[in-house]
Amino acid sequence: MKIVSALVGLFLGALVGLGSALAAAGIVGSSGNLSGNIDVKDWVSDWTIGSAAANPWTRARVARHGLLALTKAEAVYFTRNTDDAGDRLTESCDYRVRGGALPAQWWSVTLYNSESYLPDNTDNALSYDLTDAAATVDPSAWSFVVSPVSSASGEGWVSSRGAGNFDLTLRLYKPQDDLIADPERMLQAPSIEKLGCGAAN
Amino acid sequence: MRVPVTGLSAFVLALVATHFAVLNALPGYIMGKARSRFLDAGLQVHTWQMSPRVTPQTQTIVRPAPDLAYAICLINLRGGPVTLSIPTWPEYGSLSIFNAHTDNVYAGSLDARQPDAPGKLTIVVALTDQTVTAAEGETIVRVKDPEALALVRRLAPSQDLYDAAAALVPISTCGPV
């Protein structure tokens, strides 16, 4: 009876261990994006991304959702999947993202679907970056619209067509040392305002 | 009472052991799958290959940056150390080395605007126990496993810049010392 009990325990334990590991890595379950211990107004990051010093949960999650990510000396990554009201970012709503000067040599904001891939569309509007901001009247106060249809106003546009639920990833290349030391103080985190939802907005 | 205790102990032991075994194995497994995908797509070991301009239709790995031009070289150190030499770039650019477990073990700048930037960046990748001598100005990057991956990123948000980045691939090197 003891042997049977031990075998059943081992089998069930292995099963739960496998499932919990795959869920922690973001391979199964609903939590598909990168997570981390740095949170600046819901933009989340982890300075150990890309590093061998990362804990096993971070390493597994980065391997699944951020393969070939660089260490913080070269680039840092912030991800956000909610708007300013705390609601999940979704293709069925439009948003305006606003930001200012960012403490890095170059930066970009890119939209990814819940599987961490670019959304399957042909709109050629996948990201907004410092090059776009620099072309505006005031590069220190940039904004762009996230929507499944092109912005008629001529404002910067990132297409969410075909994305379903999505997140935005802010990449900061060659981040300033001050940002690494004190991200909460140094990062002027972009806001994400919901403009409306549904076909009529 | 002893039977449930035995079963419960076995359950907890198996859960913890499996959880961490799977977590620790996943990066190597995923990197191996990515390497296989690159080889299946026609990439050859020790050859720089420009990735197509990133679009939803061409993406092969998670979270590619559409503003960057990527070039990849698959490294195999079983035959000895490998030297990489890559021209710099007038905008942001980097050369990074990833070991077989997805760790970014090296990142060097290709930005020609950096002070004292050379015209090209040269590094040597070697196993921890391989003997290698680097020339002056060259960096030696050590890894534990023979399979590694080199990745060049160059800021290229337009087709013209992508084409300019692609033109640098034939004059980049990635091969045995």
Chai-1 contact restraints between the chains, C-beta under 6 A:
chainA,res_idxA,chainB,res_idxB,connection_type,confidence,min_distance_angstrom,max_distance_angstrom,comment,restraint_id
A,M1,B,V3,contact,1.0,0.0,6.0,A-B,restraint_1
A,K2,B,V3,contact,1.0,0.0,6.0,A-B,restraint_2
A,K2,B,T6,contact,1.0,0.0,6.0,A-B,restraint_3
A,S5,B,V3,contact,1.0,0.0,6.0,A-B,restraint_4
A,S5,B,T6,contact,1.0,0.0,6.0,A-B,restraint_5
A,S5,B,G7,contact,1.0,0.0,6.0,A-B,restraint_6
A,A6,B,T6,contact,1.0,0.0,6.0,A-B,restraint_7
A,A6,B,A10,contact,1.0,0.0,6.0,A-B,restraint_8
A,V8,B,G7,contact,1.0,0.0,6.0,A-B,restraint_9
A,G9,B,G7,contact,1.0,0.0,6.0,A-B,restraint_10
A,G9,B,A10,contact,1.0,0.0,6.0,A-B,restraint_11
A,G9,B,F11,contact,1.0,0.0,6.0,A-B,restraint_12
A,L10,B,A10,contact,1.0,0.0,6.0,A-B,restraint_13
A,L10,B,A14,contact,1.0,0.0,6.0,A-B,restraint_14
A,L12,B,F11,contact,1.0,0.0,6.0,A-B,restraint_15
A,G13,B,F11,contact,1.0,0.0,6.0,A-B,restraint_16
A,G13,B,A14,contact,1.0,0.0,6.0,A-B,restraint_17
A,G13,B,L15,contact,1.0,0.0,6.0,A-B,restraint_18
A,A14,B,A14,contact,1.0,0.0,6.0,A-B,restraint_19
A,A14,B,T18,contact,1.0,0.0,6.0,A-B,restraint_20
A,V16,B,L15,contact,1.0,0.0,6.0,A-B,restraint_21
A,G17,B,L15,contact,1.0,0.0,6.0,A-B,restraint_22
A,G17,B,T18,contact,1.0,0.0,6.0,A-B,restraint_23
A,G17,B,H19,contact,1.0,0.0,6.0,A-B,restraint_24
A,L18,B,T18,contact,1.0,0.0,6.0,A-B,restraint_25
A,L18,B,V22,contact,1.0,0.0,6.0,A-B,restraint_26
A,S20,B,H19,contact,1.0,0.0,6.0,A-B,restraint_27
A,A21,B,H19,contact,1.0,0.0,6.0,A-B,restraint_28
A,A21,B,V22,contact,1.0,0.0,6.0,A-B,restraint_29
A,A21,B,L23,contact,1.0,0.0,6.0,A-B,restraint_30
A,A25,B,L26,contact,1.0,0.0,6.0,A-B,restraint_31
A,G50,B,N104,contact,1.0,0.0,6.0,A-B,restraint_32
A,A52,B,D103,contact,1.0,0.0,6.0,A-B,restraint_33
A,P56,B,L23,contact,1.0,0.0,6.0,A-B,restraint_34
A,P56,B,N24,contact,1.0,0.0,6.0,A-B,restraint_35
A,R59,B,P27,contact,1.0,0.0,6.0,A-B,restraint_36
A,A60,B,L23,contact,1.0,0.0,6.0,A-B,restraint_37
A,A60,B,L26,contact,1.0,0.0,6.0,A-B,restraint_38
A,A63,B,L26,contact,1.0,0.0,6.0,A-B,restraint_39
A,A63,B,P27,contact,1.0,0.0,6.0,A-B,restraint_40
A,A63,B,I30,contact,1.0,0.0,6.0,A-B,restraint_41
A,A63,B,T102,contact,1.0,0.0,6.0,A-B,restraint_42
A,H65,B,V62,contact,1.0,0.0,6.0,A-B,restraint_43
A,G66,B,R63,contact,1.0,0.0,6.0,A-B,restraint_44
A,L67,B,I61,contact,1.0,0.0,6.0,A-B,restraint_45
A,L67,B,V62,contact,1.0,0.0,6.0,A-B,restraint_46
A,L68,B,F98,contact,1.0,0.0,6.0,A-B,restraint_47
A,L68,B,L151,contact,1.0,0.0,6.0,A-B,restraint_48
A,L70,B,S96,contact,1.0,0.0,6.0,A-B,restraint_49
A,L70,B,N104,contact,1.0,0.0,6.0,A-B,restraint_50
A,L70,B,A107,contact,1.0,0.0,6.0,A-B,restraint_51
A,T71,B,N104,contact,1.0,0.0,6.0,A-B,restraint_52
A,E74,B,S94,contact,1.0,0.0,6.0,A-B,restraint_53
A,E74,B,A107,contact,1.0,0.0,6.0,A-B,restraint_54
A,Q105,B,Y92,contact,1.0,0.0,6.0,A-B,restraint_55
A,W106,B,Y92,contact,1.0,0.0,6.0,A-B,restraint_56
A,S108,B,D67,contact,1.0,0.0,6.0,A-B,restraint_57
A,Y112,B,R63,contact,1.0,0.0,6.0,A-B,restraint_58
A,S116,B,V62,contact,1.0,0.0,6.0,A-B,restraint_59
A,S116,B,R63,contact,1.0,0.0,6.0,A-B,restraint_60
A,Y117,B,Q59,contact,1.0,0.0,6.0,A-B,restraint_61
A,L118,B,P56,contact,1.0,0.0,6.0,A-B,restraint_62
A,L118,B,Q59,contact,1.0,0.0,6.0,A-B,restraint_63
A,D120,B,P56,contact,1.0,0.0,6.0,A-B,restraint_64
A,L126,B,P66,contact,1.0,0.0,6.0,A-B,restraint_65
A,S127,B,P66,contact,1.0,0.0,6.0,A-B,restraint_66
A,S127,B,D67,contact,1.0,0.0,6.0,A-B,restraint_67
A,D129,B,D67,contact,1.0,0.0,6.0,A-B,restraint_68
A,T131,B,P157,contact,1.0,0.0,6.0,A-B,restraint_69
A,Y173,B,Y92,contact,1.0,0.0,6.0,A-B,restraint_70
